[in-house]
Amino acid sequence: LYMTGTAIENNVDEMCYLIECLNPSIASEVNDMKYLAKADLFRKKISPVYLRRKCADVLMELPELTIHDEWCMMNEEEINSYHKAVETGNFMAMRRVSWDSLNSTKAERMTELCLQALSEGKKVVIFSYFLDTLSFVSDLLLGKALPVISGKLSLEKRQDILRQFDEPIARVLPIQIHVGGIGLNIQTAEIVILCEPQLKPSDEMQAISRIYRMGQVNHVFVYRLLAADTIDEILVKRLHDKQKIFDQFADESEMSEQLEQFEEADIQALIQNERKKLNH
């Protein structure tokens, strides 16, 4: 028996590998391209070994979940910094758009959201892939934010921070998303802020599920901070598209079509696309 929250993260090979361990004969059939091409064939063929259940199916008592895309208009300093990152082909700097500026429009919107939540007695969790972004967030919210939970922390220190967050005081908890997506239960929070789009829907889903899970009694709001006219637009569209494909093929024990993994060629194509936009 295999139990997982993410049977597919990047491509169908991951799912076929799991099926092969359970039933090699079914795996050999679904590896055939005719099954990879049609969701209904996949659904029928793998139904003996694959059962999918979503939170909405089995946890009817969960409160509402609302996700907002918060588009921020960059200022001149941010635009110049972003253009430089595009011209030099620095993909990670492009992803950190706005957070490398002292006059960050994303940081301004994040601060507004945090102060509003704290004034209402609500706890906030802020996720980012980048540790320097979270350090900037922590400095900006000095006195209101707990220390950053990152992969560098010992388990003891991490648990100490989580105990502080569980106290009946409205606070902000910054977490590296790859750490926060695994083994943390922080249902006392009601507000989730994502500093930038992630490369895989499962990264966001796992992070949000640390808050939106059994034991949550309040309406949860998720805010994606996005910079207009940047790579954020491409990445968030890609996330939405991948999630739609996954839901189409994997709902009710269906399988997903190939979900492309970010390879070096994909990154270079994105950079070239942004360069073309700048030259127009």
C-alpha positions, -999 to +999 in steps of 0.1 A: +000+000+000+014+034-010+000+066+004+011+100-010-002+135-014+016+140-046+016+110-069+027+132-097+050+162-093+066+166-127+057+138-151+039+106-157+070+085-153+068+091-115+033+076-114+042+047-137+071+038-114+047+035-084+022+015-104+050-009-116+059-016-079+022-025-073+012-042-105+039-046-132+013-058-158-008-027-155+024-005-156+035-021-189+001-013-204-002+023-193+033+030-205+019+025-240+015+059-256-022+052-265-029+053-228-007+084-222-027+103-248-062+098-233-073+104-197-103+081-200-081+051-210-058+059-182-086+062-157-100+028-166-067+010-168-052+022-135-084+022-114-075-012-098-044+003-082-051+040-079-076+058-057-075+096-053-093+115-026-091+153-022-097+172+010-130+185-004-141+149-008-133+135+027-131+165+050-165+181+044-161+200+077-132+220+064-138+258+062-136+278+031-103+284+012-098+315-009-068+322-031-060+356-045-034+366-071-021+400-059-006+418-089+020+445-080+030+472-104+068+476-103+085+510-097+113+523-119+140+509-096+125+474-098+120+476-135+156+485-141+168+457-118+146+432-135+157+442-170+193+437-158+185+402-146+169+394-179+198+408-200+224+388-179+202+356-180+200+354-143+169+332-138+170+332-100+173+370-099+143+372-123+123+350-099+133+373-070+119+403-088+109+431-065+124+415-034+159+429-042+147+465-039+145+486-007+113+501-022+098+467-030+062+469-042+057+433-032+071+440+003+047+470+005+017+448-003+029+421+020+032+446+049-003+458+043-017+423+044+003+414+075-007+445+095-043+441+086-043+404+097-024+412+129-048+440+138-076+414+135-057+389+157-049+366+128-017+347+124+002+348+091+026+323+074+049+337+047+065+312+022+093+318-002+118+296-020+146+321-013+162+325+022+173+361+014+138+371+006+126+357+040+154+374+058+143+407+042+107+400+053+118+392+088+138+425+090+109+444+076+085+430+101+109+433+131+091+426+163+061+411+145+078+381+128+094+351+144+128+338+132+128+322+097+123+285+096+148+272+070+166+240+062+196+252+082+177+251+116+180+222+140+148+202+147+150+215+183+151+252+172+124+246+146+101+232+173+108+261+196+097+286+169+066+266+163+057+265+200+060+303+200+038+305+170+012+284+187+009+308+216-023+329+216-005+360+201-010+371+165+024+367+148+041+362+114+060+331+106+084+331+076+092+297+062+113+284+033+087+266+012+106+233+008+108+231+046+073+242+052+058+218+028+069+188+048+060+177+083+046+209+097+011+215+111+004+252+116-034+253+115-035+282+140-027+305+110-054+319+088-034+339+063-009+325+038+014+347+017+034+333-012+063+356-021+067+343-056+053+316-079+068+282-075+079+259-103+056+230-094+020+232-082+027+205-056+051+229-038+024+254-033-002+227-025+019+211+001+028+244+017-009+255+019-019+221+033+002+228+064-024+254+073-055+242+054-060+207+069-079+187+096-081+209+126-084+242+108-116+260+119-112+294+102-116+306+066-081+305+051-069+332+027-039+326+004-023+356-013+002+351-042+024+382-046+031+387-083+049+414-103+032+425-134+050+423-168+076+399-155+084+362-155+058+359-127+031+361-153+046+331-172+052+311-141+018+316-125+001+308-159+022+276-161+011+267-126-025+272-134-022+252-166-004+223-149-030+222-122-059+221-147-042+192-165-036+174-133-072+179-122-085+167-156-065+135-157-061+127-120-095+135-105-114+105-093-085+082-098-074+096-132-038+101-144-022+132-156-007+139-190+030+146-191+036+176-168+068+192-180+096+195-155+117+227-155+149+217-174+177+240-184+162+243-219+129+255-204+147+281-183+166+294-213+134+296-234+118+317-207+148+340-205+147+344-243+110+352-243+115+379-217+144+394-237+122+396-268+095+414-247+121+440-235+133+446-271+098+455-284 
